[in-house]
Amino acid sequence: MHLGLDCSTQSLSAIIIDVKSGETVYETSINFEVDLPHYQTSHGFVRGTEPDEFFSNPIMWVEALDLLFTRMQQEAAPLNSIVTICGSAQQHATVYLNEHFERTLENLSPNIPLAEQLSDVFTRPVSPIWLDSSTHQDCAEITNTIGSVRKVTKRTGSAAIERFSAAQIRKYAKQFPERWHETNTVHLASSFLCSLLIGKSAAIDFGDGAGMNLMHINKRKWDKKMAQATADGTLERLPKLRNTTRIAGTIAPYFSSKFGINPTTRSTLWTGDNPASLIGMGVIRKGTWVISLGTSYTLFSAVESPFPDPQGYGHIFGNPVGHYMSLSCFKNGALACVDLKKQLGISWDEFNTELLKKRSLESPVSLPFFDTEITPPASAVDQSQATPASLIDGQFLNMRQHSLWHGEFPETILVTGGISQSNGVCQTIANIFQRPVQRLASHGSASLGAALIAASADGYDIDTLIEQFCTPIEGTTIEPNPGTEIVYQALGEKFTEQLYQHIRK
Ligand code: XUL
């Protein structure tokens, strides 16, 4: 059996698949806000003192890992039958570790909670996460050193981006030079969690490594110039870069003796949640688009060559079992819906029903930015007049407008993530993109993708795995409603006009 884990913004999830029977045998999830309330996060993160600063707590992820395995053991998950594990994590988050990290991992005692044993290994108690856009100045400085936005994009597959690791490392090294000096290793959330599982410092994979502005996208090696432009000593602090399917090591005795995991169980390298979702949605070759509706909304597809977004908003990451993936990330995703639902005091059913109502040429469209947006970069907009339809229309008109660099619209769009359970959202996407929308049977595409990567590392054929596990739910394809093309053409123009007026301000 194969275990897939995913440490997202709000939760840590697990899925166990049995390749022989083609079945998912176990699924569970730890919610950070609910199950670990003492970290006082809201939706898994905390805000910093400066606007646009967003952090999470790496020790919370450590405790969540302990709690997840405890729960799996209590619920009699078949931990002893797992052959290989893979995991994914929210992208871009950096973890800053001192020289004791490796030795601490080698000497973990199963009798003391993991979080307690790791309390002294951090040189930074928090991890800046993907929601953070406080590093504008650092991005400008990195871009200046390299020469231009185009040059940075050509080297790394993305322009210098606020939430990416290079700008975040630069900000930290400038603000706290002494703590930077004490930092021995900078991990991503994904490689950090993999390190815990195998009891030694793990490499970073090409999928997640591409989200740092530090990896040369064509050569798949650390880019020395980018590292120099980031901060003194960056290169020496980065783990190695490797293929996702590479075996990182065998499970640390801490986990095998405490939870009854077979001591021969291995872990591949971990990857980012979006690269893992690509696999979990069964999209390993070009031609299909996925819209993932989580805390962030992302639109992604598999691509063969790393051609970057000419506007500089989108990204190229590594495909864990193939070449590359193209991705656009929209910061105002599911949480904007949660905020509006709260503001209107309505239920999810009522929210959904509103979305199924017919739109006209006069329908209002909102700029859906409850918080600052990254695609395109825009400040927050007052939402007192927003309705469910004006918000969701605004979100997907914005997505349509910024998706053109991914190529021609595909025949079908696949959707995943919590909000994809709403028929109203899926119908709106179908109407705006004028394409049928399909949901897959599994909810957790990132954890499923991780489990499939683990199985593929064991030699199982990835195409067969995808046929087995990534099936659309029969009879649930949502077709565009007739007559909506012209309406959304007009609403799209109205949206663009509003957007440009807002950005110009
Ligand atoms: C992608 C991004 C987000 C996070 C969410 O670039 O920032 O999708 O990966 O976990």
Boltz pocket constraint, residues with backbone or C-beta under 6 A from the ligand:
constraints:
  - pocket:
      binder: B
      contacts: [[A, 8], [A, 9], [A, 89], [A, 90], [A, 91], [A, 92], [A, 130], [A, 163], [A, 211], [A, 272], [A, 273], [A, 274], [A, 296], [A, 297], [A, 298], [A, 329]]
      max_distance: 6.0
